Amino acid sequence: MNIDFNERNVCSRLERILAAVQKRFFWAAALALGLFLLILAAHKATPPRGLNGRYYANDSWTGDPAWTSVDPVIRFTKRELVDRVNDPNRSSAVWEGFIFAPRRATYKFVISSDDGSSVFIDDTLLIDNKGIHPLRKMEKETVLSPGNHRLLIRYFDGGGDGSLDFRWTARGVLKFLAPNLPLYPKPAGLGVFVLDLVLPIAKILLVAGFCLVGGILLILISRLVGAAAAPFYSKFAAGEVKILSRAPKKVLFIFPLVLFLVLAGIYEARIFAYRSTAVSGCDTYSYLQGADLMARNGFLRSEYVDPLIPEIYGSFEEKPPDDKLIFLLSPHGHYVYDLKKGAVYSVFPPGVSMLLYPFVKISGRASAFYVLPILNILLLFLFFFWGSKYVDVFFGVCLSAAAMFNIHTFENTVLIMSDLPSLALLALSAFLLYKSIKAPRLYATFLAGACFGFSLVVRYSNVMGAFPLAYLFWLKFRQARRPGEFLKSAASFGAGAFLFGLLPLGLYTQHLLGTVFRLVYEPITQSRMALKNIWPGALFYLKSILHTFGAPGAALMLVGLGSCLVRRKVRSVGLICVLAFLSFFAFYVVQSIRHERYLMPAYPFLAVLYGLGVLAIAKKFDKSLVAKFLIAALCAGYPLLYSLNRYTLGITYQEATCLSVGDNVASDAVVFCDELSGPVRFYTGIPSYRFIWTDEPTLKKTVLILIEKKKAVYFLLDSAPALDRFSALTGAGVIPKENIELVTKIHGFPLYRCRSNERR
């Protein structure tokens, strides 16, 4: 009877809440939507804002620009300038356009630069900040008549640090409304200027409208959660979700849940806003190329045949060593394993390609960019659920925040890489195995083995996860009352690892290489491992922890570890987490190639320590509800704020670059480049090879062979190593300068063509 009564009560409360939604939510949502449409229409109907910028790969504003764009804000760092000109040493830029003065008044111009800069108004020098110098700020006021005035800004970087910041504004009311007045590439009218003053106010109102909507939703969500949880709340009160305070348990349950939903919403919205729309670099291209080939050729067929490679190989009178040609004729991320047949496959394990395969098969390659964000959402909720159910709701929200709201998880959610699946699979394997210790279930150990096995298909180095898993088995062995029970668990784990790990890997390598006893990696493509790398490697990865989680995050992890070690009941949890981190740490410090994201499979274990550190501090304020809420909000929100403020990847442009290459080369083109050698082939079908790792004689003979075969040979200098390598080749006469012509520059990358008269 009580259950039926509660359910009827819940229904009536839900009806009242929905009525409140209709009254309060409609007008706030209508206001926000109307402002959004107004701003969108204004942006579509008006011309672009900013100055016409030209960037040069020298410090003298000479030659063809390496990059051109309309820049609404003239504010750049050294890194942003280097990205445009592809030269870390010297660069220069000039911006031209107009400023609109609505009335006769005194206007102030401010410029800060390292090195030299200058500002011209109506062809008259206003600010002279020239010369090589550290960051220096100069400002000057001048009276402008109403209307448009020509503006010219010049800047150069002579080496070392570099930056530029230009601002201009007017006195009085205009300064309050728009502290940085808009710039225009063409003369603007009064109507456009007024609109530009109104839009910032409209945007502020839009943010306020969304905040109002969000506030109403938070209240409604809290009410809905409270109403929906009423019939089932006895479970929480009974201890399924433990609460560490004497305050009302229902309040302490709802607040972390609403906090989690708010943070998760912000995080996922940011991820989809920064969704990658193009293949970038080595890993991403290889995984998507593998999935695309599997979708077209079969589940295990991620290789392709390049018919030009056997032609080149057969044309050498004196063949160079195979590794020289393999390095030259392998696109970035792929490997030629048979020069006579031209067989090429990805150098990475096939797991991520297998994960993407069904999505690419059903919906096309574009759908692959949504797979990891969706997996990320699932992981986020699972971490919160696991932490809340087995420890505490405050622990759950902090665990999910530390595990998912860090910079590298963010990056690997918008880029197709193996790190996020590695994190997910090892975390799930450890959780299932840990759960099976207290409640032995063969299916749980089988699933744990399956997750661990497939993690090896995703990344071979995940074998280091065997160490914390082995410790879990040791704990299981100590608690097992009968040896037979332990052996069954071990056998079920091994069966899962074999069926979902060793078996698909064996079939894949058997298909590609004719043997199951060989990894896809070749010795020449592996990172070199040596004891001399320990010290620099250890410093690098210790710094990466501080870079990823920040000093406060690392301190909370140490607090969590200390709280585990001093309590016997949970000491094993701390040891498992430390062992997981040290396993990957020790494996990677001896390698010569390092990336901060390599430690990502250990992040869930560090997140556990983070959550335990938060609980240890929260216990000190157990009697203060306000203090507990503040600690939870601060510790859960810190990883998100710390990460998103430093994340600047944005949307990548490799696809557009590759398509532009296809538009600017001949139909029989062969392109030599570096990072884009794989994507150029993937997006355009043009044979493209990586040329920075081969020797000069092999490259010269290969180019001559291609010219003799009436191929148009191009060099796309898409990285600093490619630029240096090409300069060395032309400087040494391997490729004579008189036989090289600049075709165009694509996103700042020069595209050169070798003329056919090189055949001599």
QUISUL-V959371 format. One record per residue. N is the residue number from 1. RES is the residue in one letter. NEAR is the number of other ideal C-beta (glycine too) atoms within 8 Angstrom. Layout:
N_RES_NEAR, N_RES_NEAR
//
This chain:
1_M_4, 2_N_5, 3_I_7, 4_D_7, 5_F_8, 6_N_10, 7_E_9, 8_R_8, 9_N_9, 10_V_12, 11_C_8, 12_S_8, 13_R_10, 14_L_11, 15_E_8, 16_R_8, 17_I_12, 18_L_8, 19_A_8, 20_A_9, 21_V_10, 22_Q_8, 23_K_7, 24_R_9, 25_F_12, 26_F_8, 27_W_7, 28_A_12, 29_A_9, 30_A_8, 31_L_11, 32_A_13, 33_L_8, 34_G_8, 35_L_13, 36_F_9, 37_L_8, 38_L_9, 39_I_12, 40_L_8, 41_A_8, 42_A_10, 43_H_7, 44_K_6, 45_A_5, 46_T_7, 47_P_8, 48_P_6, 49_R_10, 50_G_13, 51_L_14, 52_N_10, 53_G_14, 54_R_11, 55_Y_15, 56_Y_14, 57_A_10, 58_N_11, 59_D_8, 60_S_7, 61_W_10, 62_T_5, 63_G_6, 64_D_5, 65_P_9, 66_A_13, 67_W_12, 68_T_7, 69_S_6, 70_V_10, 71_D_9, 72_P_8, 73_V_6, 74_I_12, 75_R_6, 76_F_7, 77_T_7, 78_K_9, 79_R_6, 80_E_8, 81_L_15, 82_V_11, 83_D_7, 84_R_13, 85_V_12, 86_N_13, 87_D_11, 88_P_4, 89_N_5, 90_R_11, 91_S_17, 92_S_14, 93_A_15, 94_V_11, 95_W_13, 96_E_9, 97_G_13, 98_F_13, 99_I_13, 100_F_16, 101_A_14, 102_P_8, 103_R_5, 104_R_7, 105_A_11, 106_T_8, 107_Y_13, 108_K_11, 109_F_15, 110_V_11, 111_I_16, 112_S_11, 113_S_13, 114_D_13, 115_D_11, 116_G_12, 117_S_15, 118_S_11, 119_V_14, 120_F_13, 121_I_13, 122_D_6, 123_D_6, 124_T_6, 125_L_7, 126_L_9, 127_I_12, 128_D_6, 129_N_12, 130_K_6, 131_G_6, 132_I_5, 133_H_7, 134_P_5, 135_L_8, 136_R_9, 137_K_7, 138_M_10, 139_E_9, 140_K_8, 141_E_8, 142_T_9, 143_V_8, 144_L_11, 145_S_6, 146_P_7, 147_G_6, 148_N_10, 149_H_11, 150_R_11, 151_L_14, 152_L_10, 153_I_15, 154_R_11, 155_Y_11, 156_F_14, 157_D_13, 158_G_9, 159_G_5, 160_G_5, 161_D_7, 162_G_11, 163_S_11, 164_L_15, 165_D_10, 166_F_12, 167_R_9, 168_W_10, 169_T_11, 170_A_11, 171_R_8, 172_G_7, 173_V_5, 174_L_13, 175_K_10, 176_F_6, 177_L_8, 178_A_11, 179_P_6, 180_N_8, 181_L_10, 182_P_10, 183_L_13, 184_Y_16, 185_P_12, 186_K_7, 187_P_7, 188_A_10, 189_G_7, 190_L_7, 191_G_6, 192_V_12, 193_F_12, 194_V_9, 195_L_10, 196_D_11, 197_L_11, 198_V_8, 199_L_10, 200_P_10, 201_I_9, 202_A_11, 203_K_10, 204_I_8, 205_L_10, 206_L_12, 207_V_8, 208_A_8, 209_G_12, 210_F_9, 211_C_8, 212_L_11, 213_V_12, 214_G_9, 215_G_8, 216_I_12, 217_L_9, 218_L_10, 219_I_8, 220_L_12, 221_I_10, 222_S_11, 223_R_10, 224_L_10, 225_V_11, 226_G_10, 227_A_11, 228_A_8, 229_A_12, 230_A_10, 231_P_8, 232_F_7, 233_Y_9, 234_S_6, 235_K_8, 236_F_13, 237_A_7, 238_A_6, 239_G_5, 240_E_6, 241_V_11, 242_K_6, 243_I_10, 244_L_9, 245_S_9, 246_R_4, 247_A_8, 248_P_5, 249_K_9, 250_K_10, 251_V_9, 252_L_14, 253_F_13, 254_I_12, 255_F_11, 256_P_15, 257_L_10, 258_V_12, 259_L_12, 260_F_13, 261_L_9, 262_V_10, 263_L_14, 264_A_13, 265_G_8, 266_I_9, 267_Y_13, 268_E_12, 269_A_8, 270_R_11, 271_I_13, 272_F_8, 273_A_6, 274_Y_11, 275_R_11, 276_S_13, 277_T_7, 278_A_11, 279_V_15, 280_S_10, 281_G_10, 282_C_9, 283_D_12, 284_T_13, 285_Y_15, 286_S_15, 287_Y_16, 288_L_16, 289_Q_15, 290_G_15, 291_A_19, 292_D_11, 293_L_13, 294_M_17, 295_A_9, 296_R_5, 297_N_6, 298_G_5, 299_F_6, 300_L_9, 301_R_9, 302_S_13, 303_E_10, 304_Y_7, 305_V_8, 306_D_10, 307_P_7, 308_L_9, 309_I_12, 310_P_11, 311_E_9, 312_I_13, 313_Y_11, 314_G_7, 315_S_8, 316_F_10, 317_E_2, 318_E_4, 319_K_5, 320_P_11, 321_P_5, 322_D_7, 323_D_7, 324_K_11, 325_L_17, 326_I_12, 327_F_11, 328_L_14, 329_L_12, 330_S_12, 331_P_12, 332_H_13, 333_G_13, 334_H_13, 335_Y_11, 336_V_14, 337_Y_9, 338_D_7, 339_L_12, 340_K_7, 341_K_7, 342_G_13, 343_A_10, 344_V_14, 345_Y_12, 346_S_15, 347_V_11, 348_F_12, 349_P_12, 350_P_15, 351_G_14, 352_V_16, 353_S_16, 354_M_12, 355_L_10, 356_L_15, 357_Y_12, 358_P_6, 359_F_12, 360_V_16, 361_K_7, 362_I_6, 363_S_6, 364_G_5, 365_R_8, 366_A_6, 367_S_11, 368_A_12, 369_F_12, 370_Y_9, 371_V_12, 372_L_14, 373_P_14, 374_I_8, 375_L_11, 376_N_14, 377_I_10, 378_L_8, 379_L_14, 380_L_13, 381_F_10, 382_L_8, 383_F_16, 384_F_14, 385_F_9, 386_W_11, 387_G_17, 388_S_14, 389_K_9, 390_Y_5, 391_V_11, 392_D_12, 393_V_13, 394_F_14, 395_F_14, 396_G_19, 397_V_17, 398_C_16, 399_L_17, 400_S_17, 401_A_17, 402_A_16, 403_A_15, 404_M_12, 405_F_13, 406_N_13, 407_I_11, 408_H_12, 409_T_16, 410_F_14, 411_E_11, 412_N_13, 413_T_11, 414_V_13, 415_L_12, 416_I_14, 417_M_11, 418_S_13, 419_D_13, 420_L_15, 421_P_14, 422_S_14, 423_L_15, 424_A_10, 425_L_14, 426_L_16, 427_A_13, 428_L_11, 429_S_15, 430_A_17, 431_F_9, 432_L_13, 433_L_16, 434_Y_9, 435_K_9, 436_S_14, 437_I_10, 438_K_4, 439_A_6, 440_P_9, 441_R_7, 442_L_9, 443_Y_7, 444_A_12, 445_T_16, 446_F_12, 447_L_11, 448_A_17, 449_G_17, 450_A_13, 451_C_15, 452_F_19, 453_G_15, 454_F_13, 455_S_18, 456_L_16, 457_V_14, 458_V_14, 459_R_11, 460_Y_8, 461_S_9, 462_N_14, 463_V_7, 464_M_11, 465_G_16, 466_A_9, 467_F_10, 468_P_14, 469_L_13, 470_A_8, 471_Y_12, 472_L_13, 473_F_12, 474_W_8, 475_L_10, 476_K_14, 477_F_8, 478_R_6, 479_Q_7, 480_A_11, 481_R_4, 482_R_6, 483_P_6, 484_G_6, 485_E_10, 486_F_11, 487_L_8, 488_K_9, 489_S_15, 490_A_10, 491_A_8, 492_S_13, 493_F_15, 494_G_9, 495_A_10, 496_G_17, 497_A_14, 498_F_11, 499_L_9, 500_F_13, 501_G_15, 502_L_9, 503_L_9, 504_P_12, 505_L_13, 506_G_9, 507_L_10, 508_Y_13, 509_T_13, 510_Q_10, 511_H_7, 512_L_10, 513_L_8, 514_G_4, 515_T_7, 516_V_8, 517_F_3, 518_R_7, 519_L_5, 520_V_13, 521_Y_8, 522_E_8, 523_P_5, 524_I_7, 525_T_7, 526_Q_7, 527_S_6, 528_R_7, 529_M_7, 530_A_7, 531_L_5, 532_K_5, 533_N_12, 534_I_9, 535_W_7, 536_P_7, 537_G_13, 538_A_10, 539_L_8, 540_F_11, 541_Y_15, 542_L_8, 543_K_8, 544_S_10, 545_I_11, 546_L_10, 547_H_7, 548_T_13, 549_F_13, 550_G_10, 551_A_6, 552_P_7, 553_G_14, 554_A_11, 555_A_9, 556_L_14, 557_M_13, 558_L_10, 559_V_12, 560_G_18, 561_L_14, 562_G_9, 563_S_14, 564_C_15, 565_L_8, 566_V_5, 567_R_8, 568_R_4, 569_K_4, 570_V_10, 571_R_10, 572_S_8, 573_V_10, 574_G_15, 575_L_10, 576_I_14, 577_C_15, 578_V_10, 579_L_11, 580_A_16, 581_F_12, 582_L_8, 583_S_14, 584_F_15, 585_F_12, 586_A_9, 587_F_10, 588_Y_13, 589_V_12, 590_V_11, 591_Q_12, 592_S_8, 593_I_6, 594_R_10, 595_H_5, 596_E_11, 597_R_10, 598_Y_11, 599_L_15, 600_M_13, 601_P_15, 602_A_12, 603_Y_15, 604_P_12, 605_F_15, 606_L_14, 607_A_14, 608_V_12, 609_L_16, 610_Y_18, 611_G_16, 612_L_17, 613_G_16, 614_V_16, 615_L_16, 616_A_12, 617_I_12, 618_A_13, 619_K_8, 620_K_6, 621_F_10, 622_D_10, 623_K_5, 624_S_7, 625_L_9, 626_V_6, 627_A_8, 628_K_15, 629_F_9, 630_L_8, 631_I_13, 632_A_16, 633_A_9, 634_L_8, 635_C_13, 636_A_15, 637_G_10, 638_Y_12, 639_P_14, 640_L_13, 641_L_8, 642_Y_12, 643_S_12, 644_L_10, 645_N_6, 646_R_7, 647_Y_11, 648_T_4, 649_L_9, 650_G_5, 651_I_8, 652_T_11, 653_Y_8, 654_Q_12, 655_E_12, 656_A_9, 657_T_14, 658_C_14, 659_L_10, 660_S_10, 661_V_17, 662_G_11, 663_D_6, 664_N_9, 665_V_13, 666_A_5, 667_S_3, 668_D_7, 669_A_12, 670_V_14, 671_V_15, 672_F_13, 673_C_15, 674_D_13, 675_E_10, 676_L_15, 677_S_15, 678_G_16, 679_P_15, 680_V_17, 681_R_12, 682_F_12, 683_Y_10, 684_T_10, 685_G_3, 686_I_12, 687_P_9, 688_S_13, 689_Y_12, 690_R_13, 691_F_13, 692_I_9, 693_W_6, 694_T_10, 695_D_7, 696_E_9, 697_P_8, 698_T_12, 699_L_14, 700_K_11, 701_K_10, 702_T_12, 703_V_12, 704_L_10, 705_I_11, 706_L_11, 707_I_13, 708_E_8, 709_K_8, 710_K_5, 711_K_9, 712_A_9, 713_V_12, 714_Y_15, 715_F_15, 716_L_15, 717_L_14, 718_D_10, 719_S_10, 720_A_7, 721_P_8, 722_A_16, 723_L_11, 724_D_8, 725_R_10, 726_F_12, 727_S_8, 728_A_9, 729_L_12, 730_T_12, 731_G_6, 732_A_7, 733_G_6, 734_V_9, 735_I_13, 736_P_8, 737_K_6, 738_E_4, 739_N_9, 740_I_13, 741_E_6, 742_L_9, 743_V_9, 744_T_7, 745_K_12, 746_I_11, 747_H_9, 748_G_11, 749_F_11, 750_P_9, 751_L_16, 752_Y_12, 753_R_12, 754_C_13, 755_R_8, 756_S_6, 757_N_6, 758_E_12, 759_R_7, 760_R_3
//
